[in-house]
Amino acid sequence: MTKKTLLAEFTAREGAEREVARMIQEYALKVREEEGNLAFDVYTKAASPRAFWIFEVYRDEDAFKAHLAAPYGAPFNAALTPLIEEDASVLTFLDPLATQP
């Protein structure tokens, strides 16, 4: 089984950073309760506090699909979209660096 790891990034619009922070903190509590979620860590960029980075790890592809199907995901994204500069969160999927013998 391969873990599903990604980085989600977005930038809060000027003046919306507190509301975005509140929303993402509430959302994080729900995601962390998902059976297949191994990590959901929220950061802001030190040099730009409106820039949010979320490091996510799921047990496997099925756990990630279950996360996407969770009933609170679509309402969260719908509420977030008008508060961020991008059209949606920018997702970067990550693979572990293979260790060499």
C-alpha positions in Angstrom: 0.0 0.0 0.0 1.3 3.4 -1.0 0.5 6.4 1.1 -1.2 9.4 -0.7 0.7 12.5 0.2 0.1 16.0 -1.1 0.5 19.7 -0.4 -2.5 22.0 -0.9 -1.7 25.7 -1.3 -3.8 28.8 -1.6 -3.6 32.5 -0.7 -6.3 34.3 1.3 -7.5 37.5 -0.2 -6.5 40.7 1.6 -8.5 41.0 4.7 -9.9 37.4 4.6 -7.0 35.7 6.3 -8.6 35.4 9.7 -11.8 33.9 8.3 -9.8 31.5 6.2 -7.7 30.5 9.2 -10.9 29.9 11.2 -12.5 27.8 8.5 -9.4 25.7 7.8 -8.9 25.0 11.5 -12.5 23.8 11.8 -12.1 21.7 8.6 -8.9 20.2 9.9 -10.6 18.8 13.0 -13.0 16.9 10.7 -10.4 15.6 8.3 -8.1 14.4 11.1 -11.0 12.2 12.3 -11.2 10.4 9.0 -10.1 6.8 9.4 -7.6 6.9 6.6 -6.1 10.3 7.4 -2.5 10.2 8.8 -1.7 13.9 8.7 -3.5 17.2 8.0 -1.0 19.9 9.1 -1.9 23.6 8.3 0.8 26.2 7.9 1.1 29.8 6.8 4.2 31.0 5.1 6.3 33.0 7.5 7.1 35.8 5.0 3.5 35.9 3.8 0.8 35.0 6.4 -2.0 35.1 3.8 -0.3 32.0 2.1 -1.7 28.8 3.5 0.0 25.4 3.0 -1.7 22.2 4.1 0.4 19.0 4.2 -1.9 16.0 3.9 -1.2 12.3 4.2 -3.7 9.5 3.6 -3.2 5.8 4.3 -3.7 5.0 0.5 -5.6 6.0 -2.6 -8.9 4.6 -1.2 -8.5 6.7 1.9 -7.9 9.8 -0.2 -11.0 9.0 -2.3 -13.0 8.7 0.9 -11.7 12.1 2.0 -12.8 13.6 -1.3 -16.3 12.1 -0.9 -16.7 13.3 2.7 -19.9 15.4 3.0 -18.2 18.4 4.5 -15.6 18.8 1.7 -17.7 20.4 -1.0 -19.3 23.0 1.3 -15.9 23.9 2.7 -14.5 24.4 -0.7 -17.5 26.4 -1.9 -17.1 28.7 1.1 -13.3 29.0 0.7 -13.3 29.8 -3.0 -14.5 33.4 -2.8 -12.0 34.1 0.0 -8.8 33.0 -1.9 -6.9 34.5 -4.8 -6.7 31.2 -6.8 -9.6 29.5 -8.5 -9.2 26.6 -6.1 -6.5 25.1 -3.9 -3.4 24.2 -5.9 -2.6 20.5 -5.2 0.9 19.1 -5.5 1.1 15.3 -5.1 4.3 14.0 -3.5 6.2 10.8 -3.8 8.7 9.6 -1.2 12.3 9.7 -2.3 13.4 6.1 -2.8 16.3 5.1 -0.6 19.3 3.8 -2.3 21.2 0.7 -0.9 
